[in-house]
Amino acid sequence: MIHELREYVIERERAPGYFALFRDVGMPIRGNEYGRLVGNWTIDEGTIRFLHVWSYASLAERAEKRAALGRVPGWTDAFLPGAVAHVSSQSITILNPIAGTVAGDGTRSVEHGARVLHALRCKLGRAAQVAAALARTHADADGVWVAEFPDPNAVYLLNRGAAPLADPTALAELGVLHATATAIDAGPYRPSPA
């Protein structure tokens, strides 16, 4: 299983229009048929950063589902033109889930609500060790991931708490070069209860 973290930067005045488009047009078209939505959040830094995580069985399945979605008329005729008009930039990170509620069989999503996203840049070859240590010490985390690309030395942890992950010296001893913690708010789309 892989997760795709998509991050869009949206100018503040365009955000309400994009969020309505995502909620009212995009999600009804794609649902979970073209990848399962794990969670969505926003960061307000003057401009709005919209983060959403999607689950796929593999990179091959992701490619197949993205190609199939690209053949859906409502997606290409209604959603994508609107998205292009609202979103300033996007980045994508492919993540390997290591632990947390979103790891396992791939059917779980993160409960809607505010979280803290920790991003850790690790020394070459140390990401797996850092992720394993975080999984042991943060068993209640929503997710612990090692990035596949663009940076295979990055580890992410998503949880409810704003407390530091560990003492900076302990993180450095594990092989962490740099760590950030960003408060993220609940996103615009609230999945229907199963």
Contacts in CASP RR format, 6 or more apart in sequence:
PFRMAT RR
TARGET T0000
AUTHOR 0000-0000-0000
METHOD contacts of the structure
MODEL  1
MIHELREYVIERERAPGYFALFRDVGMPIRGNEYGRLVGNWTIDEGTIRF
LHVWSYASLAERAEKRAALGRVPGWTDAFLPGAVAHVSSQSITILNPIAG
TVAGDGTRSVEHGARVLHALRCKLGRAAQVAAALARTHADADGVWVAEFP
DPNAVYLLNRGAAPLADPTALAELGVLHATATAIDAGPYRPSPA
1 55 0 8 1.000
1 56 0 8 1.000
1 57 0 8 1.000
1 58 0 8 1.000
1 97 0 8 1.000
1 103 0 8 1.000
1 104 0 8 1.000
1 106 0 8 1.000
2 55 0 8 1.000
2 56 0 8 1.000
2 57 0 8 1.000
2 58 0 8 1.000
2 59 0 8 1.000
2 62 0 8 1.000
2 94 0 8 1.000
2 95 0 8 1.000
2 96 0 8 1.000
2 97 0 8 1.000
2 148 0 8 1.000
3 38 0 8 1.000
3 53 0 8 1.000
3 54 0 8 1.000
3 55 0 8 1.000
3 56 0 8 1.000
3 94 0 8 1.000
3 95 0 8 1.000
3 96 0 8 1.000
3 97 0 8 1.000
3 102 0 8 1.000
3 145 0 8 1.000
4 53 0 8 1.000
4 54 0 8 1.000
4 55 0 8 1.000
4 56 0 8 1.000
4 62 0 8 1.000
4 92 0 8 1.000
4 93 0 8 1.000
4 94 0 8 1.000
4 95 0 8 1.000
5 51 0 8 1.000
5 52 0 8 1.000
5 53 0 8 1.000
5 92 0 8 1.000
5 93 0 8 1.000
5 94 0 8 1.000
5 95 0 8 1.000
5 156 0 8 1.000
6 51 0 8 1.000
6 52 0 8 1.000
6 53 0 8 1.000
6 54 0 8 1.000
6 90 0 8 1.000
6 91 0 8 1.000
6 92 0 8 1.000
7 49 0 8 1.000
7 50 0 8 1.000
7 51 0 8 1.000
7 90 0 8 1.000
7 91 0 8 1.000
7 92 0 8 1.000
7 93 0 8 1.000
8 18 0 8 1.000
8 49 0 8 1.000
8 50 0 8 1.000
8 87 0 8 1.000
8 88 0 8 1.000
8 89 0 8 1.000
8 90 0 8 1.000
9 47 0 8 1.000
9 48 0 8 1.000
9 49 0 8 1.000
9 87 0 8 1.000
9 88 0 8 1.000
9 89 0 8 1.000
9 90 0 8 1.000
10 18 0 8 1.000
10 47 0 8 1.000
10 48 0 8 1.000
10 49 0 8 1.000
10 50 0 8 1.000
10 86 0 8 1.000
10 87 0 8 1.000
10 88 0 8 1.000
11 47 0 8 1.000
11 48 0 8 1.000
11 88 0 8 1.000
12 44 0 8 1.000
12 46 0 8 1.000
12 47 0 8 1.000
12 48 0 8 1.000
14 85 0 8 1.000
14 86 0 8 1.000
14 87 0 8 1.000
14 88 0 8 1.000
15 42 0 8 1.000
15 48 0 8 1.000
15 50 0 8 1.000
15 86 0 8 1.000
17 86 0 8 1.000
18 50 0 8 1.000
18 82 0 8 1.000
18 83 0 8 1.000
18 86 0 8 1.000
18 87 0 8 1.000
19 50 0 8 1.000
19 187 0 8 1.000
19 188 0 8 1.000
19 189 0 8 1.000
20 188 0 8 1.000
21 79 0 8 1.000
21 82 0 8 1.000
21 83 0 8 1.000
21 86 0 8 1.000
22 50 0 8 1.000
22 83 0 8 1.000
22 188 0 8 1.000
22 189 0 8 1.000
23 188 0 8 1.000
23 189 0 8 1.000
25 74 0 8 1.000
25 78 0 8 1.000
25 79 0 8 1.000
26 75 0 8 1.000
26 79 0 8 1.000
27 37 0 8 1.000
27 189 0 8 1.000
29 72 0 8 1.000
29 74 0 8 1.000
29 75 0 8 1.000
29 78 0 8 1.000
29 79 0 8 1.000
30 69 0 8 1.000
30 72 0 8 1.000
30 75 0 8 1.000
31 37 0 8 1.000
33 65 0 8 1.000
34 65 0 8 1.000
34 66 0 8 1.000
34 68 0 8 1.000
34 69 0 8 1.000
35 54 0 8 1.000
35 55 0 8 1.000
35 56 0 8 1.000
35 62 0 8 1.000
35 65 0 8 1.000
36 54 0 8 1.000
36 55 0 8 1.000
36 56 0 8 1.000
36 106 0 8 1.000
36 107 0 8 1.000
36 109 0 8 1.000
37 52 0 8 1.000
37 53 0 8 1.000
37 54 0 8 1.000
37 55 0 8 1.000
37 109 0 8 1.000
37 189 0 8 1.000
37 191 0 8 1.000
38 53 0 8 1.000
38 54 0 8 1.000
38 55 0 8 1.000
38 102 0 8 1.000
38 108 0 8 1.000
38 109 0 8 1.000
38 110 0 8 1.000
39 52 0 8 1.000
39 53 0 8 1.000
39 109 0 8 1.000
39 110 0 8 1.000
39 112 0 8 1.000
39 187 0 8 1.000
39 191 0 8 1.000
40 50 0 8 1.000
40 51 0 8 1.000
40 52 0 8 1.000
40 53 0 8 1.000
40 186 0 8 1.000
40 187 0 8 1.000
40 188 0 8 1.000
40 189 0 8 1.000
41 50 0 8 1.000
41 51 0 8 1.000
41 52 0 8 1.000
41 113 0 8 1.000
41 114 0 8 1.000
41 115 0 8 1.000
41 117 0 8 1.000
41 184 0 8 1.000
41 185 0 8 1.000
41 186 0 8 1.000
41 187 0 8 1.000
42 48 0 8 1.000
42 49 0 8 1.000
42 50 0 8 1.000
42 51 0 8 1.000
42 184 0 8 1.000
42 185 0 8 1.000
42 186 0 8 1.000
42 187 0 8 1.000
42 188 0 8 1.000
43 49 0 8 1.000
43 51 0 8 1.000
43 182 0 8 1.000
43 183 0 8 1.000
43 184 0 8 1.000
43 185 0 8 1.000
44 185 0 8 1.000
47 88 0 8 1.000
50 187 0 8 1.000
50 188 0 8 1.000
51 117 0 8 1.000
51 184 0 8 1.000
52 189 0 8 1.000
53 95 0 8 1.000
53 102 0 8 1.000
53 110 0 8 1.000
54 62 0 8 1.000
55 102 0 8 1.000
55 106 0 8 1.000
56 62 0 8 1.000
56 65 0 8 1.000
59 94 0 8 1.000
59 148 0 8 1.000
69 75 0 8 1.000
70 76 0 8 1.000
93 147 0 8 1.000
93 149 0 8 1.000
93 150 0 8 1.000
93 151 0 8 1.000
93 154 0 8 1.000
94 147 0 8 1.000
94 148 0 8 1.000
94 149 0 8 1.000
95 145 0 8 1.000
95 146 0 8 1.000
95 147 0 8 1.000
95 148 0 8 1.000
95 156 0 8 1.000
96 145 0 8 1.000
96 146 0 8 1.000
96 147 0 8 1.000
96 148 0 8 1.000
97 103 0 8 1.000
97 104 0 8 1.000
97 106 0 8 1.000
97 143 0 8 1.000
97 144 0 8 1.000
97 145 0 8 1.000
98 131 0 8 1.000
98 132 0 8 1.000
98 135 0 8 1.000
98 143 0 8 1.000
98 144 0 8 1.000
98 145 0 8 1.000
98 146 0 8 1.000
99 131 0 8 1.000
99 134 0 8 1.000
99 135 0 8 1.000
99 139 0 8 1.000
99 141 0 8 1.000
99 143 0 8 1.000
99 144 0 8 1.000
100 135 0 8 1.000
100 139 0 8 1.000
100 141 0 8 1.000
100 142 0 8 1.000
100 143 0 8 1.000
100 144 0 8 1.000
101 108 0 8 1.000
101 110 0 8 1.000
101 141 0 8 1.000
101 142 0 8 1.000
101 143 0 8 1.000
102 108 0 8 1.000
102 109 0 8 1.000
102 110 0 8 1.000
102 142 0 8 1.000
102 143 0 8 1.000
102 158 0 8 1.000
103 143 0 8 1.000
103 144 0 8 1.000
109 191 0 8 1.000
110 142 0 8 1.000
110 143 0 8 1.000
110 158 0 8 1.000
111 142 0 8 1.000
112 186 0 8 1.000
112 187 0 8 1.000
112 190 0 8 1.000
112 191 0 8 1.000
113 185 0 8 1.000
113 186 0 8 1.000
113 187 0 8 1.000
114 160 0 8 1.000
114 183 0 8 1.000
114 184 0 8 1.000
114 185 0 8 1.000
114 186 0 8 1.000
115 142 0 8 1.000
115 158 0 8 1.000
115 159 0 8 1.000
115 160 0 8 1.000
115 161 0 8 1.000
115 183 0 8 1.000
115 184 0 8 1.000
116 158 0 8 1.000
116 159 0 8 1.000
116 160 0 8 1.000
116 161 0 8 1.000
116 162 0 8 1.000
116 181 0 8 1.000
116 182 0 8 1.000
116 183 0 8 1.000
116 184 0 8 1.000
117 156 0 8 1.000
117 157 0 8 1.000
117 158 0 8 1.000
117 181 0 8 1.000
117 182 0 8 1.000
117 184 0 8 1.000
118 156 0 8 1.000
118 157 0 8 1.000
118 158 0 8 1.000
118 159 0 8 1.000
118 165 0 8 1.000
118 179 0 8 1.000
118 180 0 8 1.000
118 181 0 8 1.000
118 182 0 8 1.000
119 154 0 8 1.000
119 155 0 8 1.000
119 156 0 8 1.000
119 179 0 8 1.000
119 180 0 8 1.000
119 182 0 8 1.000
120 130 0 8 1.000
120 154 0 8 1.000
120 155 0 8 1.000
120 156 0 8 1.000
120 157 0 8 1.000
120 165 0 8 1.000
120 171 0 8 1.000
120 176 0 8 1.000
120 178 0 8 1.000
120 179 0 8 1.000
121 151 0 8 1.000
121 153 0 8 1.000
121 154 0 8 1.000
121 176 0 8 1.000
121 177 0 8 1.000
121 178 0 8 1.000
121 179 0 8 1.000
122 130 0 8 1.000
122 153 0 8 1.000
122 154 0 8 1.000
122 155 0 8 1.000
122 174 0 8 1.000
122 175 0 8 1.000
122 176 0 8 1.000
122 177 0 8 1.000
123 153 0 8 1.000
123 175 0 8 1.000
123 176 0 8 1.000
123 177 0 8 1.000
124 153 0 8 1.000
125 153 0 8 1.000
126 153 0 8 1.000
126 174 0 8 1.000
126 175 0 8 1.000
126 176 0 8 1.000
127 146 0 8 1.000
127 147 0 8 1.000
127 152 0 8 1.000
127 153 0 8 1.000
127 154 0 8 1.000
127 155 0 8 1.000
128 146 0 8 1.000
129 174 0 8 1.000
129 175 0 8 1.000
130 155 0 8 1.000
130 171 0 8 1.000
130 174 0 8 1.000
130 175 0 8 1.000
130 176 0 8 1.000
131 144 0 8 1.000
131 145 0 8 1.000
131 146 0 8 1.000
131 155 0 8 1.000
133 174 0 8 1.000
134 141 0 8 1.000
134 144 0 8 1.000
134 155 0 8 1.000
134 157 0 8 1.000
134 165 0 8 1.000
135 141 0 8 1.000
135 144 0 8 1.000
137 165 0 8 1.000
137 166 0 8 1.000
138 144 0 8 1.000
138 157 0 8 1.000
138 159 0 8 1.000
138 165 0 8 1.000
140 159 0 8 1.000
140 160 0 8 1.000
141 157 0 8 1.000
141 158 0 8 1.000
141 159 0 8 1.000
142 158 0 8 1.000
142 159 0 8 1.000
142 160 0 8 1.000
143 156 0 8 1.000
143 157 0 8 1.000
143 158 0 8 1.000
143 159 0 8 1.000
144 155 0 8 1.000
144 156 0 8 1.000
144 157 0 8 1.000
145 155 0 8 1.000
145 156 0 8 1.000
145 157 0 8 1.000
146 152 0 8 1.000
146 154 0 8 1.000
146 155 0 8 1.000
147 153 0 8 1.000
147 154 0 8 1.000
147 155 0 8 1.000
147 156 0 8 1.000
155 176 0 8 1.000
157 165 0 8 1.000
162 181 0 8 1.000
162 183 0 8 1.000
164 181 0 8 1.000
165 171 0 8 1.000
165 179 0 8 1.000
165 181 0 8 1.000
166 174 0 8 1.000
168 179 0 8 1.000
171 179 0 8 1.000
END
